Amino acid sequence: MLSKTFTLLFYLKKPKNYVEGNMPIYMRFTIDRQRIEITTKRECEPDKWNTSSGRKVGQKEDVRALNAFLDSLQTKVYEAQRNLVDAGKPVTANSIKDILTGVADKPRMIMEIFKEHNDEMLALVGKDFARGTYNRYEAAMRNVQEFLLYKYKVKDISLDKLDYGLISSYAFYLKHKRNISHNTTMKYLVYFKKIVLICVKNGWIVRDPFFAFSMAKQEVDRRPLDENELTAIETKEFPNERIRKVRDIFLFCCYTGLSYVDVQKLRRSEMIDWLDGKKWLSINRQKTDTSFTNSTIAIAF
């Protein structure tokens, strides 16, 4: 079944700082609102280009040769579309581009895609992502690579090898060989699944190998510390200055309800004097980016 929408056109693209002369010819095809532009590596004079037909105007031999070349490119696009349909693969702008550029002949590798994802995330740290989020994806990538070395003796693996069995083996590896708890294993699988879904959405793999794989977490009874336990921690004597600081930060988190990353970013200017005569914190939570105000009560600065 063909895609619902498919448009293709050739056009002249004005280069940066263009003044005059020939302009490069680009091919653009759009499938279900996903747009891809590819250079044809050909040029044309702007006054000899027919925008409606997407071809050069004229009858000279060089004009006929250029238009014949553009016709052949258009034919290749529709052939690529038909081949994907016949093979039962998703028809996307990216999948057609891969065929035209020869990328489809080279198998895509999972670790390459994982690294590309993490590199893009690193570039957006401080904008769309926190440093801690990036670090967790980096740890998840290392876990997958170590698993591939352990299980298959390779540093990377092609997408066609991704299946339910590999996912199950990876989960077993994290639990049995790395001695990681069930819930933490599920977190690492969530990070891995995001990379796999990128492959699915781009049409690089037909089906999500996580399909039917249970990623349910186990219920954990996390009982909060009571007053006596907090007092015991407060009064405990530690000979090491570093441990004492860790203890103090932990207690501060307990009393204010702040996460470690929010305490790490805390500034003295965010501690304000309130009308009740107490010291209050007024900050934005990093994870939710929402305003947070809380009395420090027994916390001394």
Backbone torsions as a table, in degrees:
resi	resn	phi	psi	omega
1	MET	NA	127.8	-176.8
2	LEU	-74.9	163.1	-179.8
3	SER	-65.5	154.5	-178.2
4	LYS	-65.1	-40.9	179.8
5	THR	-129.8	136.9	179.7
6	PHE	-151.4	115.1	177.2
7	THR	-127.6	147.5	-179.2
8	LEU	-142.6	135.3	176.8
9	LEU	-151.6	156.8	173.8
10	PHE	-111.3	141.7	-177.0
11	TYR	-153.3	161.8	176.2
12	LEU	-90.5	133.1	-179.5
13	LYS	-111.9	121.1	-176.8
14	LYS	-72.1	121.7	178.9
15	PRO	-67.8	163.0	177.4
16	LYS	-65.5	137.5	-179.3
17	ASN	61.9	28.3	-179.8
18	TYR	-67.6	136.7	177.4
19	VAL	-116.4	-56.1	178.8
20	GLU	-160.5	173.8	178.2
21	GLY	102.9	-170.3	-179.2
22	ASN	-64.7	151.8	175.9
23	MET	-122.8	144.5	-179.5
24	PRO	-67.6	144.7	178.0
25	ILE	-94.7	127.9	178.4
26	TYR	-114.8	152.4	173.1
27	MET	-111.3	131.6	178.8
28	ARG	-125.6	127.9	172.4
29	PHE	-129.0	141.3	-175.5
30	THR	-124.1	127.4	178.6
31	ILE	-125.7	117.6	-179.4
32	ASP	47.3	48.6	176.5
33	ARG	71.8	4.8	173.8
34	GLN	-95.9	119.2	-171.6
35	ARG	-109.3	137.9	176.8
36	ILE	-131.0	135.5	175.5
37	GLU	-116.1	135.8	-179.8
38	ILE	-134.9	133.3	176.1
39	THR	-73.1	139.8	177.8
40	THR	-88.8	-7.7	-176.9
41	LYS	63.5	29.5	175.3
42	ARG	-128.3	160.2	-179.4
43	GLU	-130.0	164.5	178.7
44	CYS	-154.7	150.1	174.7
45	GLU	-72.7	131.4	-177.1
46	PRO	-55.7	-36.4	-176.9
47	ASP	-77.0	-7.8	178.5
48	LYS	-110.1	12.7	-178.6
49	TRP	-103.6	130.1	177.4
50	ASN	-95.1	108.3	-175.8
51	THR	-64.6	-36.8	-177.1
52	SER	-66.3	-45.2	-178.3
53	SER	-87.7	-18.4	-177.3
54	GLY	68.7	36.7	-178.4
55	ARG	-141.4	163.6	177.3
56	LYS	-82.0	143.7	-178.3
57	VAL	-91.1	135.7	176.7
58	GLY	138.6	171.4	-177.7
59	GLN	-121.9	2.6	-179.5
60	LYS	-68.4	163.5	-176.3
61	GLU	-60.6	-41.5	-179.1
62	ASP	-65.9	-33.1	178.2
63	VAL	-68.5	-46.6	179.4
64	ARG	-62.6	-36.3	179.6
65	ALA	-66.4	-42.8	179.3
66	LEU	-64.0	-47.4	-178.7
67	ASN	-65.2	-34.9	177.0
68	ALA	-65.8	-36.8	177.7
69	PHE	-64.9	-42.9	178.6
70	LEU	-65.7	-37.1	176.4
71	ASP	-61.4	-40.4	-179.2
72	SER	-67.5	-36.5	176.8
73	LEU	-64.0	-42.4	179.3
74	GLN	-62.4	-40.6	178.3
75	THR	-62.7	-40.5	179.6
76	LYS	-62.8	-35.9	179.0
77	VAL	-63.3	-47.0	-178.7
78	TYR	-69.5	-31.7	175.4
79	GLU	-66.3	-40.7	178.4
80	ALA	-62.9	-41.2	178.0
81	GLN	-61.1	-46.4	-179.0
82	ARG	-65.4	-39.8	179.6
83	ASN	-63.4	-38.5	178.0
84	LEU	-65.3	-41.8	178.9
85	VAL	-63.4	-46.4	-179.2
86	ASP	-62.8	-32.0	-179.5
87	ALA	-84.8	-2.1	-179.7
88	GLY	72.6	23.0	-179.1
89	LYS	-100.5	153.7	179.5
90	PRO	-61.5	136.5	177.3
91	VAL	-94.9	104.4	178.8
92	THR	-127.7	162.8	178.1
93	ALA	-61.0	-39.0	180.0
94	ASN	-67.6	-40.0	-178.6
95	SER	-66.5	-36.0	176.4
96	ILE	-69.6	-40.6	177.4
97	LYS	-59.9	-41.4	-179.9
98	ASP	-61.2	-38.1	178.4
99	ILE	-67.5	-44.2	-177.6
100	LEU	-66.1	-37.2	-177.3
101	THR	-90.7	-3.1	178.3
102	GLY	85.9	0.2	179.8
103	VAL	-66.5	-30.1	-177.9
104	ALA	-63.3	-23.9	179.3
105	ASP	-75.6	-19.7	178.7
106	LYS	-100.8	123.9	-178.2
107	PRO	-64.3	138.1	176.7
108	ARG	-79.0	142.2	-175.2
109	MET	-112.3	137.7	-173.1
110	ILE	-64.8	-40.4	-178.0
111	MET	-70.8	-31.7	175.9
112	GLU	-62.9	-42.9	-179.7
113	ILE	-68.4	-40.3	177.9
114	PHE	-59.9	-46.1	-178.9
115	LYS	-65.7	-40.0	178.5
116	GLU	-62.1	-42.1	177.0
117	HIS	-59.9	-47.1	-177.8
118	ASN	-67.2	-36.2	177.9
119	ASP	-63.9	-40.4	177.4
120	GLU	-66.7	-38.2	178.1
121	MET	-64.8	-40.5	178.9
122	LEU	-60.1	-39.7	-179.9
123	ALA	-65.5	-20.5	-177.8
124	LEU	-105.9	8.0	176.4
125	VAL	-63.6	130.9	-176.3
126	GLY	93.1	-11.9	178.4
127	LYS	-113.7	-67.6	-179.5
128	ASP	-104.2	-18.8	-175.5
129	PHE	-133.4	151.4	173.7
130	ALA	-87.7	154.9	178.4
131	ARG	-57.7	-37.5	-179.7
132	GLY	-63.0	-36.7	178.0
133	THR	-64.5	-44.7	177.6
134	TYR	-60.8	-43.2	-179.5
135	ASN	-61.3	-37.4	178.9
136	ARG	-66.8	-38.1	177.3
137	TYR	-69.8	-33.2	175.6
138	GLU	-65.3	-42.1	177.1
139	ALA	-64.2	-39.9	178.6
140	ALA	-63.9	-39.2	178.9
141	MET	-65.7	-41.2	178.2
142	ARG	-63.0	-39.2	179.1
143	ASN	-61.2	-43.6	179.8
144	VAL	-64.5	-42.7	-178.6
145	GLN	-65.8	-41.0	177.5
146	GLU	-64.1	-35.6	177.2
147	PHE	-65.1	-43.1	-179.9
148	LEU	-63.1	-38.7	177.2
149	LEU	-66.3	-40.7	-178.9
150	TYR	-70.0	-46.0	-172.5
151	LYS	-84.3	-43.8	-172.2
152	TYR	-116.0	-3.7	179.6
153	LYS	61.3	34.4	178.3
154	VAL	-134.0	157.2	178.6
155	LYS	-88.2	-18.8	-179.6
156	ASP	-151.1	166.6	-177.0
157	ILE	-148.1	143.0	-177.6
158	SER	-73.7	156.3	-175.4
159	LEU	-63.1	-27.8	-179.0
160	ASP	-69.6	-10.3	177.7
161	LYS	-90.4	-7.5	179.7
162	LEU	-74.9	117.9	177.2
163	ASP	-149.4	-179.3	-178.6
164	TYR	-59.0	-39.1	-178.7
165	GLY	-62.7	-40.3	179.3
166	LEU	-65.8	-42.1	179.0
167	ILE	-61.9	-43.6	179.7
168	SER	-63.5	-41.6	179.4
169	SER	-64.9	-37.4	179.0
170	TYR	-65.5	-43.4	178.4
171	ALA	-62.5	-41.6	178.7
172	PHE	-63.9	-41.2	178.9
173	TYR	-59.9	-45.8	-179.0
174	LEU	-63.1	-40.0	-177.4
175	LYS	-77.6	-47.1	-171.5
176	HIS	-84.8	-50.1	-175.7
177	LYS	-83.2	-36.3	-179.3
178	ARG	-95.4	-7.8	178.4
179	ASN	57.3	42.4	178.9
180	ILE	-95.7	139.8	-177.6
181	SER	-63.0	162.7	-178.4
182	HIS	-60.0	-48.9	-176.0
183	ASN	-65.8	-38.6	177.2
184	THR	-68.2	-36.5	175.0
185	THR	-59.0	-43.1	179.5
186	MET	-63.0	-35.4	177.7
187	LYS	-64.2	-43.5	178.7
188	TYR	-64.6	-34.5	177.7
189	LEU	-68.2	-34.5	177.0
190	VAL	-61.9	-43.8	178.4
191	TYR	-62.7	-43.1	179.4
192	PHE	-64.8	-39.5	-178.3
193	LYS	-64.1	-34.9	178.9
194	LYS	-59.8	-41.5	179.0
195	ILE	-65.4	-41.3	180.0
196	VAL	-63.8	-40.0	-179.9
197	LEU	-66.9	-29.7	173.5
198	ILE	-60.5	-40.7	178.7
199	CYS	-66.1	-39.9	179.3
200	VAL	-64.9	-46.0	-176.9
201	LYS	-65.9	-29.5	178.2
202	ASN	-84.9	-3.1	179.0
203	GLY	79.2	14.6	-179.6
204	TRP	-78.6	-26.4	171.0
205	ILE	-132.1	148.1	-172.9
206	VAL	-79.2	-39.8	-172.6
207	ARG	-131.6	143.7	178.6
208	ASP	-70.3	117.3	179.5
209	PRO	-66.8	-13.5	176.7
210	PHE	-80.3	-6.1	-179.7
211	PHE	-57.9	130.6	179.4
212	ALA	74.1	0.3	176.3
213	PHE	-87.8	121.1	-177.6
214	SER	-74.5	126.2	177.9
215	MET	-118.2	27.9	179.8
216	ALA	-69.4	140.0	177.8
217	LYS	-90.9	154.8	178.0
218	GLN	-84.3	142.6	177.9
219	GLU	-68.0	132.1	-179.9
220	VAL	-122.5	129.4	179.6
221	ASP	-86.1	95.7	-179.4
222	ARG	-97.4	94.8	-179.5
223	ARG	-83.4	128.0	179.6
224	PRO	-67.5	153.1	176.8
225	LEU	-66.0	139.5	176.9
226	ASP	-89.9	178.6	-174.9
227	GLU	-62.0	-39.8	-180.0
228	ASN	-64.5	-39.4	-179.7
229	GLU	-68.2	-39.8	177.1
230	LEU	-64.7	-40.5	178.5
231	THR	-63.7	-39.0	179.1
232	ALA	-62.8	-38.6	178.7
233	ILE	-69.7	-40.9	-179.2
234	GLU	-61.7	-41.9	-173.5
235	THR	-89.7	-5.8	-179.9
236	LYS	-66.2	132.0	179.2
237	GLU	-91.2	125.0	176.9
238	PHE	-116.9	127.9	-179.6
239	PRO	-72.4	-20.3	-175.9
240	ASN	-93.6	125.8	-178.2
241	GLU	-63.1	-39.0	-179.4
242	ARG	-62.7	-42.5	179.4
243	ILE	-65.7	-36.4	178.4
244	ARG	-64.0	-38.5	178.2
245	LYS	-67.4	-40.0	177.2
246	VAL	-61.0	-43.8	178.3
247	ARG	-59.8	-44.8	-178.3
248	ASP	-64.8	-40.9	178.5
249	ILE	-65.5	-40.2	178.9
250	PHE	-61.9	-45.1	179.0
251	LEU	-64.2	-38.1	178.1
252	PHE	-61.4	-42.6	177.7
253	CYS	-63.0	-40.4	-179.4
254	CYS	-62.5	-44.5	-174.9
255	TYR	-78.1	-29.4	-177.7
256	THR	-97.7	-20.4	-176.6
257	GLY	80.7	9.3	179.7
258	LEU	-82.9	151.9	173.9
259	SER	-80.6	167.1	-179.6
260	TYR	-61.4	-41.9	-176.3
261	VAL	-64.9	-32.9	177.5
262	ASP	-71.2	-36.9	176.8
263	VAL	-67.7	-37.3	179.6
264	GLN	-60.9	-34.4	-178.1
265	LYS	-89.6	-5.4	-173.9
266	LEU	-62.0	138.2	177.5
267	ARG	-120.2	151.9	-179.5
268	ARG	-62.1	-26.9	179.4
269	SER	-67.2	-16.5	-179.8
270	GLU	-89.1	-0.5	174.4
271	MET	-98.4	114.0	-172.5
272	ILE	-118.7	155.2	174.1
273	ASP	-85.8	126.1	-177.3
274	TRP	-103.5	172.3	-176.2
275	LEU	-64.6	-24.4	-178.9
276	ASP	-82.6	3.9	177.4
277	GLY	84.8	1.5	179.8
278	LYS	-101.0	163.8	175.1
279	LYS	-86.0	131.9	179.3
280	TRP	-124.8	154.3	175.4
281	LEU	-101.9	136.5	176.8
282	SER	-132.7	100.6	-174.4
283	ILE	-139.4	174.1	170.7
284	ASN	-107.6	127.0	177.5
285	ARG	-66.8	136.4	-178.0
286	GLN	-65.9	-45.0	-173.1
287	LYS	-69.6	-40.1	-175.6
288	THR	-103.1	-13.7	-176.9
289	ASP	55.0	36.5	178.0
290	THR	-112.2	153.8	-180.0
291	SER	-69.6	141.9	-178.4
292	PHE	-136.1	127.9	176.3
293	THR	-132.1	130.2	-176.4
294	ASN	-152.6	139.1	177.6
295	SER	-71.7	137.9	178.1
296	THR	-79.8	-16.4	177.6
297	ILE	47.1	-101.5	-172.5
298	ALA	-89.5	2.6	-178.5
299	ILE	-80.0	124.2	-179.8
300	ALA	-100.5	141.2	177.8
301	PHE	-109.6	NA	NA
